[in-house]
Amino acid sequence: MITKLLIANRGEIACRIIRTARKLGVATVAVYSDADAKALHVRQADESVHIGPSPAAESYLVGAKIIAAAKQTGADAIHPGYGFLSENADFAQAVIDAGLIWVGPKPASIRAMGLKDAAKTLMMAAGVPVTPGYLGADQSVERLTKEAEAIGYPVLIKAVAGGGGKGMRKVDAPADFAASLESCRREAKASFGNDEVLLEKWITSPRHIEVQVFGDAHGNVVHLFERDCSLQRRHQKVIEEAPAPGMDAATREAICAAAVRAAKAVDYEGAGTIEFIADGSAGEDGGSGLRADRIFFMEMNTRLQVEHPVTEEITGVDLVEWQLRVASGEPLPLAQEELSINGHAIEARLYAEDPAKGFLPSTGRLERFHIPKDERVDTGVEEGATVSPFYDPMIAKIISWAPDRDRSIRDLKKVLDGTAVWPVKSNAGFLYRLLEDAEFLEGAMTTGLIAARGDDLIPDTQPTREMLETAALHLQREYLGVEQAALTGFRLNAETKKSVLLATESGPVEARIPDDWFDGVWSSAATPTMALVSAKGVAFALGQHNPHGEGQASAADGAIIAPMPGKVIAVDVSEGQAVTAGQRLLVLEAMKMEHALTAPFDGVVEGLSVSAGGQVQVEALLCTVVPQ
């Protein structure tokens, strides 16, 4: 067995690998960039090595630095995780040439499946069904145009070296073909350094079905059944599940057998995934759904997949453990007849992104990061961590398992309902709505579902009445009697209030103070004077509106503290300046409003640590007013 493992990755997958390595008694080495110096995977590993600046091209993608780190720490193996260098055959070979164990398939297998046209040719020879199309070497516009007409529109243009939806275009009519081809080639050249393409018949109602395969160095290859990954946004998977809804025993046997043939055709070792596209449209007999004669090979991913946990949950197999054992030269722990499906599992990918703004990545400090632990959660961050702009914005995977699909969906919705991420935006509310979609609930979804639904899946950008009233009650109960100069509000001996004016991003809103909490709305403290309320995965921070735009956030000792994350737009004092009680010190812009912070008493400003234009985090010490 491997004794010390270097993990050439970061975030969630690095933490996932560390968990299994620790179980097996294998020491771990993390690598990290400048941005990840304090990351969770670095702290969880037994050792860590700094490998460069924050951009991946200068750190995680520099194979020589990673191999040097392994040598430096005495690691005897490298696990690439997924992404980065995981499917780079040259890096795999360099690891082997350095005398280290490569936890992955042989470089020749990676190369064989790396180009889509060559892989399809290989699969056809192995008796694996492929999508009708053109794979030829003649890449002239004239030949490709002629082949597209022979296939019949709509057709799909795909970069032979593509992935992640790049270098891919659907063409609906002959008049659009030339422009789409040029655009596809340009994108493929920029992304992969290769502008060659192939053509495929467009599947009208496509479902994305993939099969987990595993091979060892002793000639054994097994499958661990299928996953349905049809819920995709811009060709990126969002929700995955296993087994695939609507898959009958005969179709499962056919597709899984084809996947095993595909893996054997490239002498495969380790974890891999054979991806298929299924035509879910009505057939000649009027029926629809998954049928063996309408499922076609797309490509092979020669690595562990992001969605591997759903396979683990239904089979009881630790796929990372299998990777480490196979890489150590052991045979597969189980034979095909010993593997079976138990229950149903669904995975939702939680991203730091803003659905209301076109799913733009959202970065910053996770002041609040709460996911109920009712189900499995794989993550590489924790509350207080910073989401960096340098890497993929996925911050967690939430995986539910239940004896049947309906209960698995219900359990996953329950976890998403209680998830609160703030002030960083997340797609938790979007995922919740997706799980409520009728087509998904029927198990009849296609890869076009999310695009077809459009804005219907985007959560509301304003808090509901119940959320506003929950915030009002939270503030009343938690902060009754807290004195804050220049703020109206909850004070001892004051008349009991029936409502409160709350500050929201769209302006002040009056909210009734209810007698009790609302079911399905979660509330906690966001800052000392702000309630964080969430429901169905959407979180809002709500504080009491300040009609004068002034206030002070200070401790009894005169420390002026940021009441929330924001931007300093004005600093009115300087170090050593004498101030009087109530005098404005600086102005913070947050939640699209200005908040003036004032002196709590007469004194002198000391320790001024901010300037106009700077960003501050919640409870950051801005300055201190020392009594005269």
RASUL-V961758 format. One record per backbone hydrogen bond with DSSP energy under -0.5 kcal/mol. NH is the residue of the N-H (numbers start at 1). CO is the residue of the C=O. If there is no record, write none. Layout:
# RASUL-V961758
nh=NH co=CO
nh=NH co=CO
This chain:
# RASUL-V961758
nh=5 co=27
nh=6 co=77
nh=7 co=29
nh=8 co=6
nh=8 co=79
nh=9 co=7
nh=13 co=10
nh=14 co=10
nh=15 co=11
nh=16 co=12
nh=17 co=13
nh=18 co=14
nh=19 co=15
nh=20 co=16
nh=21 co=17
nh=22 co=18
nh=23 co=19
nh=24 co=20
nh=25 co=21
nh=25 co=22
nh=26 co=21
nh=27 co=3
nh=27 co=25
nh=29 co=5
nh=30 co=47
nh=31 co=7
nh=31 co=9
nh=32 co=49
nh=34 co=52
nh=36 co=33
nh=37 co=34
nh=39 co=36
nh=40 co=380
nh=43 co=39
nh=44 co=40
nh=45 co=41
nh=46 co=28
nh=47 co=28
nh=49 co=30
nh=51 co=32
nh=52 co=32
nh=58 co=55
nh=59 co=56
nh=61 co=56
nh=62 co=59
nh=63 co=61
nh=65 co=62
nh=66 co=62
nh=67 co=63
nh=68 co=64
nh=69 co=65
nh=70 co=66
nh=71 co=67
nh=72 co=68
nh=73 co=69
nh=74 co=70
nh=74 co=71
nh=75 co=70
nh=76 co=4
nh=77 co=4
nh=78 co=101
nh=79 co=6
nh=80 co=78
nh=80 co=103
nh=86 co=83
nh=88 co=85
nh=89 co=87
nh=92 co=88
nh=93 co=89
nh=94 co=90
nh=95 co=91
nh=96 co=92
nh=97 co=93
nh=98 co=94
nh=99 co=96
nh=100 co=95
nh=101 co=76
nh=103 co=78
nh=103 co=101
nh=104 co=102
nh=109 co=106
nh=110 co=106
nh=111 co=107
nh=112 co=108
nh=113 co=109
nh=114 co=110
nh=114 co=111
nh=115 co=111
nh=116 co=114
nh=116 co=160
nh=119 co=115
nh=120 co=116
nh=121 co=117
nh=122 co=118
nh=123 co=119
nh=124 co=120
nh=125 co=121
nh=126 co=122
nh=127 co=124
nh=128 co=123
nh=129 co=127
nh=131 co=297
nh=134 co=199
nh=139 co=137
nh=144 co=140
nh=145 co=141
nh=146 co=142
nh=147 co=143
nh=148 co=144
nh=149 co=145
nh=150 co=146
nh=151 co=147
nh=152 co=148
nh=154 co=171
nh=155 co=171
nh=156 co=200
nh=157 co=169
nh=158 co=198
nh=159 co=167
nh=160 co=196
nh=162 co=159
nh=163 co=166
nh=166 co=163
nh=168 co=165
nh=169 co=157
nh=171 co=155
nh=176 co=173
nh=177 co=174
nh=178 co=174
nh=180 co=176
nh=181 co=177
nh=182 co=178
nh=183 co=179
nh=184 co=180
nh=185 co=181
nh=186 co=182
nh=187 co=183
nh=188 co=184
nh=189 co=185
nh=190 co=186
nh=191 co=187
nh=192 co=188
nh=193 co=188
nh=193 co=189
nh=194 co=188
nh=198 co=158
nh=199 co=134
nh=200 co=156
nh=201 co=132
nh=202 co=154
nh=204 co=202
nh=206 co=203
nh=207 co=278
nh=209 co=207
nh=209 co=276
nh=210 co=227
nh=211 co=274
nh=212 co=225
nh=213 co=272
nh=214 co=222
nh=215 co=270
nh=216 co=220
nh=219 co=216
nh=222 co=214
nh=224 co=212
nh=227 co=210
nh=228 co=241
nh=229 co=208
nh=229 co=227
nh=231 co=239
nh=232 co=230
nh=233 co=236
nh=236 co=233
nh=238 co=231
nh=239 co=231
nh=240 co=347
nh=241 co=228
nh=242 co=345
nh=247 co=244
nh=248 co=246
nh=252 co=248
nh=253 co=249
nh=254 co=250
nh=255 co=251
nh=256 co=252
nh=257 co=253
nh=258 co=254
nh=259 co=255
nh=260 co=256
nh=261 co=257
nh=262 co=258
nh=263 co=259
nh=264 co=260
nh=265 co=261
nh=266 co=262
nh=266 co=263
nh=267 co=264
nh=268 co=263
nh=270 co=215
nh=272 co=213
nh=273 co=301
nh=274 co=211
nh=275 co=273
nh=275 co=299
nh=276 co=209
nh=277 co=296
nh=278 co=207
nh=279 co=294
nh=280 co=205
nh=280 co=278
nh=283 co=287
nh=286 co=283
nh=291 co=289
nh=294 co=291
nh=295 co=292
nh=296 co=277
nh=297 co=129
nh=298 co=275
nh=299 co=275
nh=301 co=273
nh=302 co=300
nh=303 co=301
nh=304 co=81
nh=308 co=305
nh=309 co=306
nh=310 co=307
nh=311 co=307
nh=311 co=308
nh=312 co=308
nh=313 co=309
nh=314 co=310
nh=315 co=311
nh=316 co=312
nh=319 co=317
nh=322 co=318
nh=323 co=319
nh=324 co=320
nh=325 co=321
nh=326 co=322
nh=327 co=323
nh=328 co=324
nh=329 co=326
nh=330 co=325
nh=338 co=335
nh=339 co=336
nh=342 co=314
nh=344 co=402
nh=345 co=242
nh=346 co=400
nh=347 co=240
nh=348 co=398
nh=349 co=238
nh=350 co=348
nh=350 co=396
nh=351 co=349
nh=352 co=393
nh=353 co=351
nh=354 co=360
nh=355 co=353
nh=357 co=354
nh=358 co=355
nh=359 co=354
nh=360 co=354
nh=360 co=357
nh=362 co=352
nh=364 co=387
nh=366 co=385
nh=367 co=365
nh=368 co=422
nh=370 co=420
nh=372 co=415
nh=375 co=372
nh=376 co=399
nh=378 co=397
nh=379 co=377
nh=380 co=395
nh=381 co=395
nh=384 co=366
nh=385 co=382
nh=387 co=364
nh=388 co=386
nh=391 co=388
nh=395 co=350
nh=396 co=350
nh=397 co=378
nh=398 co=348
nh=399 co=376
nh=399 co=397
nh=400 co=346
nh=402 co=344
nh=408 co=404
nh=409 co=405
nh=410 co=406
nh=411 co=407
nh=412 co=408
nh=413 co=409
nh=414 co=410
nh=415 co=411
nh=416 co=412
nh=417 co=413
nh=418 co=414
nh=419 co=416
nh=420 co=370
nh=422 co=368
nh=427 co=351
nh=429 co=537
nh=431 co=427
nh=432 co=428
nh=433 co=429
nh=434 co=430
nh=435 co=431
nh=436 co=432
nh=436 co=433
nh=437 co=434
nh=441 co=437
nh=442 co=438
nh=443 co=440
nh=444 co=439
nh=447 co=206
nh=449 co=446
nh=452 co=448
nh=453 co=449
nh=454 co=450
nh=456 co=453
nh=457 co=454
nh=458 co=455
nh=468 co=464
nh=469 co=465
nh=470 co=466
nh=471 co=467
nh=472 co=468
nh=473 co=469
nh=474 co=470
nh=475 co=471
nh=476 co=472
nh=477 co=473
nh=478 co=474
nh=479 co=475
nh=480 co=476
nh=481 co=490
nh=482 co=479
nh=483 co=481
nh=487 co=484
nh=491 co=489
nh=494 co=491
nh=500 co=511
nh=502 co=500
nh=502 co=509
nh=503 co=543
nh=504 co=502
nh=504 co=507
nh=507 co=504
nh=509 co=502
nh=511 co=500
nh=513 co=498
nh=514 co=512
nh=521 co=518
nh=522 co=534
nh=524 co=532
nh=526 co=530
nh=527 co=530
nh=530 co=527
nh=531 co=542
nh=532 co=524
nh=533 co=531
nh=533 co=540
nh=534 co=522
nh=535 co=538
nh=537 co=417
nh=538 co=535
nh=540 co=533
nh=542 co=531
nh=542 co=540
nh=543 co=503
nh=544 co=529
nh=545 co=501
nh=547 co=545
nh=549 co=546
nh=551 co=596
nh=554 co=552
nh=555 co=559
nh=558 co=555
nh=560 co=623
nh=561 co=553
nh=561 co=559
nh=562 co=620
nh=566 co=616
nh=567 co=589
nh=568 co=614
nh=569 co=567
nh=569 co=587
nh=570 co=587
nh=572 co=585
nh=573 co=585
nh=576 co=605
nh=577 co=574
nh=579 co=603
nh=582 co=599
nh=583 co=580
nh=585 co=597
nh=586 co=597
nh=587 co=570
nh=588 co=595
nh=589 co=567
nh=590 co=588
nh=590 co=593
nh=593 co=590
nh=595 co=588
nh=596 co=549
nh=597 co=586
nh=598 co=551
nh=599 co=583
nh=603 co=579
nh=604 co=626
nh=605 co=577
nh=606 co=624
nh=609 co=622
nh=613 co=568
nh=614 co=611
nh=616 co=566
nh=619 co=562
nh=620 co=617
nh=622 co=560
nh=622 co=620
nh=623 co=560
nh=624 co=606
nh=625 co=558
nh=626 co=604
nh=626 co=624
nh=627 co=625
nh=628 co=602
